[in-house]
């Protein structure tokens, strides 16, 4: 068991499920799921935390898969574009999506102490944002919701709020 976000889960099953989903999606949509793209997704799934592009690049470099920044950025761009990965703006980092290809509006809970990230869903069509959009005749297609606070582990370890 490994912690993902703020909860324990079966890490190996999670990785296997996500990789099978990515492979099937790419095959169904005639997308090139290259060995390097595959490895970048595996790295993010293995870590289950937000990683910067240069952290991903360092792992690729250690494995002999390329050492130039465009290698990592092209892979990350592909993975974000096709819904396998999210970009965490606050951390300038990337994290594997827990619900790839589901029609969802992710929201991220980011610990300001340890930088752990938990993915959850939001409902931008409801609440104040949804009301404002409706009043303006605007259709929300994408949102980026990032809440910063303290995770349960850091709170339990006595980190001051």
Short mmCIF file of the C-alpha atoms (twelve columns), coordinates in Angstrom:
data_MODEL
# 
_entry.id   MODEL 
# 
loop_
_atom_site.group_PDB 
_atom_site.id 
_atom_site.type_symbol 
_atom_site.label_atom_id 
_atom_site.label_alt_id 
_atom_site.label_comp_id 
_atom_site.label_asym_id 
_atom_site.label_seq_id 
_atom_site.Cartn_x 
_atom_site.Cartn_y 
_atom_site.Cartn_z 
_atom_site.pdbx_PDB_model_num 
ATOM 1   C CA . UNK A 1   0.000   0.000  0.000   1 
ATOM 2   C CA . UNK A 2   1.150   3.501  -0.814  1 
ATOM 3   C CA . UNK A 3   -0.402  6.834  -0.015  1 
ATOM 4   C CA . UNK A 4   -1.948  8.692  -2.940  1 
ATOM 5   C CA . UNK A 5   -3.047  12.185 -2.192  1 
ATOM 6   C CA . UNK A 6   -4.048  11.795 1.413   1 
ATOM 7   C CA . UNK A 7   -5.301  8.172  1.383   1 
ATOM 8   C CA . UNK A 8   -3.793  4.679  1.176   1 
ATOM 9   C CA . UNK A 9   -4.425  2.513  -1.897  1 
ATOM 10  C CA . UNK A 10  -3.129  -0.510 -3.835  1 
ATOM 11  C CA . UNK A 11  -0.326  1.214  -5.740  1 
ATOM 12  C CA . UNK A 12  0.547   -1.633 -8.139  1 
ATOM 13  C CA . UNK A 13  -3.084  -2.106 -9.195  1 
ATOM 14  C CA . UNK A 14  -3.449  1.637  -9.650  1 
ATOM 15  C CA . UNK A 15  -0.440  1.809  -11.988 1 
ATOM 16  C CA . UNK A 16  -1.553  -1.248 -13.962 1 
ATOM 17  C CA . UNK A 17  -5.072  0.158  -14.381 1 
ATOM 18  C CA . UNK A 18  -3.815  3.578  -15.499 1 
ATOM 19  C CA . UNK A 19  -1.309  2.142  -17.964 1 
ATOM 20  C CA . UNK A 20  -3.908  -0.227 -19.474 1 
ATOM 21  C CA . UNK A 21  -6.311  2.690  -19.818 1 
ATOM 22  C CA . UNK A 22  -3.665  4.840  -21.529 1 
ATOM 23  C CA . UNK A 23  -2.698  2.046  -23.919 1 
ATOM 24  C CA . UNK A 24  -6.332  1.367  -24.849 1 
ATOM 25  C CA . UNK A 25  -7.115  5.056  -25.325 1 
ATOM 26  C CA . UNK A 26  -4.102  5.589  -27.561 1 
ATOM 27  C CA . UNK A 27  -4.898  2.488  -29.617 1 
ATOM 28  C CA . UNK A 28  -8.577  3.492  -29.991 1 
ATOM 29  C CA . UNK A 29  -7.626  7.021  -31.037 1 
ATOM 30  C CA . UNK A 30  -4.639  6.063  -33.208 1 
ATOM 31  C CA . UNK A 31  -2.214  8.020  -31.026 1 
ATOM 32  C CA . UNK A 32  1.469   7.166  -30.756 1 
ATOM 33  C CA . UNK A 33  2.084   6.035  -27.192 1 
ATOM 34  C CA . UNK A 34  5.856   5.961  -27.622 1 
ATOM 35  C CA . UNK A 35  8.129   4.203  -25.135 1 
ATOM 36  C CA . UNK A 36  9.257   7.574  -23.754 1 
ATOM 37  C CA . UNK A 37  5.675   8.872  -23.345 1 
ATOM 38  C CA . UNK A 38  4.815   5.591  -21.658 1 
ATOM 39  C CA . UNK A 39  7.799   5.901  -19.315 1 
ATOM 40  C CA . UNK A 40  6.964   9.498  -18.358 1 
ATOM 41  C CA . UNK A 41  3.447   8.411  -17.400 1 
ATOM 42  C CA . UNK A 42  4.878   5.471  -15.433 1 
ATOM 43  C CA . UNK A 43  7.249   7.804  -13.573 1 
ATOM 44  C CA . UNK A 44  4.381   10.075 -12.538 1 
ATOM 45  C CA . UNK A 45  2.271   7.088  -11.521 1 
ATOM 46  C CA . UNK A 46  5.117   5.506  -9.560  1 
ATOM 47  C CA . UNK A 47  5.711   8.685  -7.592  1 
ATOM 48  C CA . UNK A 48  2.046   9.611  -7.078  1 
ATOM 49  C CA . UNK A 49  3.093   13.167 -6.433  1 
ATOM 50  C CA . UNK A 50  3.599   16.268 -8.499  1 
ATOM 51  C CA . UNK A 51  6.957   16.309 -10.297 1 
ATOM 52  C CA . UNK A 52  8.565   19.146 -12.178 1 
ATOM 53  C CA . UNK A 53  9.598   18.622 -15.777 1 
ATOM 54  C CA . UNK A 54  13.263  18.647 -14.789 1 
ATOM 55  C CA . UNK A 55  12.675  15.909 -12.189 1 
ATOM 56  C CA . UNK A 56  11.063  13.801 -14.911 1 
ATOM 57  C CA . UNK A 57  13.925  14.645 -17.270 1 
ATOM 58  C CA . UNK A 58  16.489  13.573 -14.660 1 
ATOM 59  C CA . UNK A 59  14.797  10.175 -14.349 1 
ATOM 60  C CA . UNK A 60  14.738  9.781  -18.140 1 
ATOM 61  C CA . UNK A 61  18.397  10.785 -18.315 1 
ATOM 62  C CA . UNK A 62  19.355  8.203  -15.654 1 
ATOM 63  C CA . UNK A 63  17.606  5.560  -17.752 1 
ATOM 64  C CA . UNK A 64  19.334  6.652  -20.973 1 
ATOM 65  C CA . UNK A 65  16.147  7.962  -22.582 1 
ATOM 66  C CA . UNK A 66  17.246  11.518 -23.363 1 
ATOM 67  C CA . UNK A 67  18.752  14.446 -21.547 1 
ATOM 68  C CA . UNK A 68  17.358  17.480 -23.360 1 
ATOM 69  C CA . UNK A 69  14.409  19.401 -21.853 1 
ATOM 70  C CA . UNK A 70  12.281  19.167 -25.028 1 
ATOM 71  C CA . UNK A 71  12.129  15.382 -24.541 1 
ATOM 72  C CA . UNK A 72  10.333  15.727 -21.204 1 
ATOM 73  C CA . UNK A 73  8.226   18.724 -22.236 1 
ATOM 74  C CA . UNK A 74  6.960   17.051 -25.429 1 
ATOM 75  C CA . UNK A 75  5.960   13.938 -23.500 1 
ATOM 76  C CA . UNK A 76  4.280   15.943 -20.744 1 
ATOM 77  C CA . UNK A 77  2.443   18.069 -23.320 1 
ATOM 78  C CA . UNK A 78  1.114   14.930 -25.024 1 
ATOM 79  C CA . UNK A 79  0.034   13.419 -21.698 1 
ATOM 80  C CA . UNK A 80  -1.700  16.630 -20.572 1 
ATOM 81  C CA . UNK A 81  -3.396  17.135 -23.948 1 
ATOM 82  C CA . UNK A 82  -4.863  13.635 -23.856 1 
ATOM 83  C CA . UNK A 83  -5.972  13.731 -20.220 1 
ATOM 84  C CA . UNK A 84  -3.451  11.349 -18.647 1 
ATOM 85  C CA . UNK A 85  -1.716  14.054 -16.612 1 
ATOM 86  C CA . UNK A 86  -2.602  17.396 -15.016 1 
ATOM 87  C CA . UNK A 87  -0.388  20.437 -14.628 1 
ATOM 88  C CA . UNK A 88  -0.318  21.868 -11.118 1 
ATOM 89  C CA . UNK A 89  0.127   25.591 -11.672 1 
ATOM 90  C CA . UNK A 90  1.157   26.490 -8.111  1 
ATOM 91  C CA . UNK A 91  4.002   23.970 -8.113  1 
ATOM 92  C CA . UNK A 92  4.888   24.266 -11.802 1 
ATOM 93  C CA . UNK A 93  4.681   20.488 -11.824 1 
ATOM 94  C CA . UNK A 94  2.726   17.565 -13.233 1 
ATOM 95  C CA . UNK A 95  0.718   14.756 -11.656 1 
ATOM 96  C CA . UNK A 96  -0.929  11.663 -13.131 1 
ATOM 97  C CA . UNK A 97  -4.708  11.977 -13.463 1 
ATOM 98  C CA . UNK A 98  -6.693  9.667  -11.205 1 
ATOM 99  C CA . UNK A 99  -9.660  9.652  -13.592 1 
ATOM 100 C CA . UNK A 100 -8.175  9.767  -17.086 1 
ATOM 101 C CA . UNK A 101 -10.697 10.511 -19.813 1 
ATOM 102 C CA . UNK A 102 -13.557 10.885 -17.357 1 
ATOM 103 C CA . UNK A 103 -15.514 14.028 -18.043 1 
ATOM 104 C CA . UNK A 104 -14.524 15.774 -14.826 1 
ATOM 105 C CA . UNK A 105 -13.356 19.085 -13.483 1 
ATOM 106 C CA . UNK A 106 -10.414 18.262 -11.245 1 
ATOM 107 C CA . UNK A 107 -9.558  20.272 -8.173  1 
ATOM 108 C CA . UNK A 108 -6.259  19.924 -6.330  1 
ATOM 109 C CA . UNK A 109 -5.628  20.094 -2.601  1 
ATOM 110 C CA . UNK A 110 -1.986  21.104 -2.146  1 
ATOM 111 C CA . UNK A 111 -0.165  20.872 1.181   1 
ATOM 112 C CA . UNK A 112 1.852   24.044 1.732   1 
ATOM 113 C CA . UNK A 113 4.289   22.141 3.965   1 
ATOM 114 C CA . UNK A 114 5.180   18.963 2.030   1 
ATOM 115 C CA . UNK A 115 3.748   19.845 -1.422  1 
ATOM 116 C CA . UNK A 116 1.684   16.642 -1.530  1 
ATOM 117 C CA . UNK A 117 -1.285  16.891 -3.881  1 
ATOM 118 C CA . UNK A 118 -4.667  15.193 -3.733  1 
ATOM 119 C CA . UNK A 119 -6.945  15.225 -6.764  1 
ATOM 120 C CA . UNK A 120 -10.658 15.595 -6.230  1 
ATOM 121 C CA . UNK A 121 -13.460 16.879 -8.439  1 
ATOM 122 C CA . UNK A 122 -15.222 20.203 -8.512  1 
ATOM 123 C CA . UNK A 123 -18.497 21.362 -9.984  1 
ATOM 124 C CA . UNK A 124 -17.853 24.730 -11.584 1 
ATOM 125 C CA . UNK A 125 -21.336 24.786 -13.097 1 
ATOM 126 C CA . UNK A 126 -22.706 24.952 -9.554  1 
ATOM 127 C CA . UNK A 127 -22.090 27.658 -6.996  1 
ATOM 128 C CA . UNK A 128 -21.000 31.244 -7.584  1 
ATOM 129 C CA . UNK A 129 -18.766 30.539 -10.575 1 
ATOM 130 C CA . UNK A 130 -21.493 28.604 -12.341 1 
ATOM 131 C CA . UNK A 131 -24.043 31.324 -11.611 1 
ATOM 132 C CA . UNK A 132 -21.713 34.043 -12.911 1 
ATOM 133 C CA . UNK A 133 -20.979 32.049 -16.059 1 
ATOM 134 C CA . UNK A 134 -24.667 31.381 -16.681 1 
ATOM 135 C CA . UNK A 135 -25.542 35.061 -16.195 1 
ATOM 136 C CA . UNK A 136 -22.855 36.003 -18.736 1 
ATOM 137 C CA . UNK A 137 -24.014 33.357 -21.226 1 
ATOM 138 C CA . UNK A 138 -20.659 31.624 -20.797 1 
ATOM 139 C CA . UNK A 139 -20.172 27.842 -20.965 1 
ATOM 140 C CA . UNK A 140 -17.383 26.595 -18.694 1 
ATOM 141 C CA . UNK A 141 -15.224 24.019 -20.465 1 
ATOM 142 C CA . UNK A 142 -12.221 23.906 -18.173 1 
ATOM 143 C CA . UNK A 143 -11.242 25.170 -14.752 1 
ATOM 144 C CA . UNK A 144 -8.102  25.019 -12.665 1 
ATOM 145 C CA . UNK A 145 -8.901  24.796 -8.968  1 
ATOM 146 C CA . UNK A 146 -5.983  24.604 -6.565  1 
ATOM 147 C CA . UNK A 147 -6.555  24.909 -2.828  1 
ATOM 148 C CA . UNK A 148 -3.551  25.327 -0.524  1 
ATOM 149 C CA . UNK A 149 -3.587  24.113 3.068   1 
ATOM 150 C CA . UNK A 150 -2.108  21.458 5.336   1 
ATOM 151 C CA . UNK A 151 -2.449  17.723 4.657   1 
ATOM 152 C CA . UNK A 152 -3.451  15.271 7.411   1 
ATOM 153 C CA . UNK A 153 0.114   13.945 7.847   1 
ATOM 154 C CA . UNK A 154 1.625   17.399 8.332   1 
ATOM 155 C CA . UNK A 155 -1.253  18.476 10.588  1 
ATOM 156 C CA . UNK A 156 -0.879  15.329 12.708  1 
ATOM 157 C CA . UNK A 157 2.879   15.883 12.986  1 
ATOM 158 C CA . UNK A 158 2.232   19.226 14.668  1 
ATOM 159 C CA . UNK A 159 2.992   21.653 11.852  1 
ATOM 160 C CA . UNK A 160 1.604   25.030 12.937  1 
ATOM 161 C CA . UNK A 161 -1.328  26.273 10.867  1 
# 
